[in-house]
Amino acid sequence: MKYDVFTVLWDERWLGTMAQLQEEISR
């Protein structure tokens, strides 16, 4: 399903953003 693929891509992007924020904060 296209929707599932979109959700997975969105989750990956969201997790990547959160990881970047954590790095900025811990710096």
N, CA, C and O atoms as CSV, one atom per row, in Angstrom:
chain,resi,resn,atom,element,x,y,z
A,1,MET,N,N,0.840,-1.209,0.000
A,1,MET,CA,C,0.000,0.000,0.000
A,1,MET,C,C,0.872,1.256,0.000
A,1,MET,O,O,1.867,1.346,0.719
A,2,LYS,N,N,0.476,2.199,-0.810
A,2,LYS,CA,C,1.251,3.445,-0.872
A,2,LYS,C,C,1.251,4.148,0.486
A,2,LYS,O,O,2.256,4.722,0.905
A,3,TYR,N,N,0.102,4.092,1.162
A,3,TYR,CA,C,-0.004,4.778,2.451
A,3,TYR,C,C,1.026,4.238,3.445
A,3,TYR,O,O,1.644,5.000,4.188
A,4,ASP,N,N,1.203,2.912,3.449
A,4,ASP,CA,C,2.169,2.313,4.375
A,4,ASP,C,C,3.573,2.821,4.069
A,4,ASP,O,O,4.327,3.161,4.981
A,5,VAL,N,N,3.923,2.874,2.782
A,5,VAL,CA,C,5.260,3.350,2.397
A,5,VAL,C,C,5.431,4.791,2.856
A,5,VAL,O,O,6.473,5.151,3.403
A,6,PHE,N,N,4.415,5.612,2.635
A,6,PHE,CA,C,4.483,7.016,3.041
A,6,PHE,C,C,4.680,7.131,4.551
A,6,PHE,O,O,5.471,7.950,5.020
A,7,THR,N,N,3.959,6.310,5.304
A,7,THR,CA,C,4.070,6.356,6.768
A,7,THR,C,C,5.474,5.978,7.207
A,7,THR,O,O,6.048,6.609,8.095
A,8,VAL,N,N,6.025,4.941,6.579
A,8,VAL,CA,C,7.380,4.500,6.949
A,8,VAL,C,C,8.382,5.608,6.657
A,8,VAL,O,O,9.246,5.901,7.484
A,9,LEU,N,N,8.270,6.226,5.483
A,9,LEU,CA,C,9.202,7.306,5.122
A,9,LEU,C,C,9.060,8.458,6.109
A,9,LEU,O,O,10.057,9.042,6.532
A,10,TRP,N,N,7.812,8.788,6.479
A,10,TRP,CA,C,7.575,9.891,7.416
A,10,TRP,C,C,8.203,9.565,8.773
A,10,TRP,O,O,8.851,10.417,9.382
A,11,ASP,N,N,8.006,8.313,9.252
A,11,ASP,CA,C,8.579,7.901,10.539
A,11,ASP,C,C,10.092,8.031,10.495
A,11,ASP,O,O,10.699,8.525,11.446
A,12,GLU,N,N,10.712,7.591,9.395
A,12,GLU,CA,C,12.169,7.652,9.279
A,12,GLU,C,C,12.641,9.097,9.346
A,12,GLU,O,O,13.613,9.411,10.034
A,13,ARG,N,N,11.946,9.973,8.625
A,13,ARG,CA,C,12.334,11.388,8.604
A,13,ARG,C,C,12.156,11.990,9.998
A,13,ARG,O,O,13.010,12.744,10.465
A,14,TRP,N,N,11.042,11.654,10.664
A,14,TRP,CA,C,10.760,12.178,12.001
A,14,TRP,C,C,11.838,11.729,12.984
A,14,TRP,O,O,12.350,12.533,13.763
A,15,LEU,N,N,12.184,10.414,12.944
A,15,LEU,CA,C,13.214,9.891,13.851
A,15,LEU,C,C,14.540,10.582,13.575
A,15,LEU,O,O,15.279,10.900,14.506
A,16,GLY,N,N,14.846,10.818,12.303
A,16,GLY,CA,C,16.096,11.492,11.944
A,16,GLY,C,C,16.122,12.907,12.509
A,16,GLY,O,O,17.152,13.367,13.000
A,17,THR,N,N,14.978,13.597,12.437
A,17,THR,CA,C,14.900,14.962,12.964
A,17,THR,C,C,15.104,14.956,14.474
A,17,THR,O,O,15.832,15.792,15.009
A,18,MET,N,N,14.466,14.023,15.155
A,18,MET,CA,C,14.599,13.931,16.610
A,18,MET,C,C,16.049,13.662,16.989
A,18,MET,O,O,16.556,14.251,17.944
A,19,ALA,N,N,16.725,12.776,16.251
A,19,ALA,CA,C,18.125,12.453,16.535
A,19,ALA,C,C,18.976,13.709,16.382
A,19,ALA,O,O,19.871,13.950,17.191
A,20,GLN,N,N,18.709,14.504,15.360
A,20,GLN,CA,C,19.481,15.729,15.147
A,20,GLN,C,C,19.259,16.693,16.307
A,20,GLN,O,O,20.209,17.308,16.794
A,21,LEU,N,N,18.012,16.828,16.752
A,21,LEU,CA,C,17.714,17.728,17.868
A,21,LEU,C,C,18.463,17.275,19.118
A,21,LEU,O,O,19.025,18.100,19.838
A,22,GLN,N,N,18.472,15.973,19.375
A,22,GLN,CA,C,19.172,15.437,20.551
A,22,GLN,C,C,20.651,15.809,20.474
A,22,GLN,O,O,21.248,16.201,21.476
A,23,GLU,N,N,21.243,15.688,19.281
A,23,GLU,CA,C,22.660,16.016,19.112
A,23,GLU,C,C,22.894,17.490,19.414
A,23,GLU,O,O,23.846,17.842,20.112
A,24,GLU,N,N,22.027,18.351,18.889
A,24,GLU,CA,C,22.175,19.791,19.119
A,24,GLU,C,C,22.077,20.114,20.607
A,24,GLU,O,O,22.840,20.936,21.116
A,25,ILE,N,N,21.149,19.476,21.300
A,25,ILE,CA,C,20.944,19.750,22.727
A,25,ILE,C,C,22.133,19.267,23.551
A,25,ILE,O,O,22.601,19.969,24.447
A,26,SER,N,N,22.620,18.060,23.243
A,26,SER,CA,C,23.710,17.485,24.048
A,26,SER,C,C,25.039,18.165,23.751
A,26,SER,O,O,26.016,17.952,24.469
A,27,ARG,N,N,25.087,18.981,22.702
A,27,ARG,CA,C,26.352,19.609,22.331
A,27,ARG,C,C,26.763,20.655,23.353
A,27,ARG,O,O,27.808,21.288,23.202
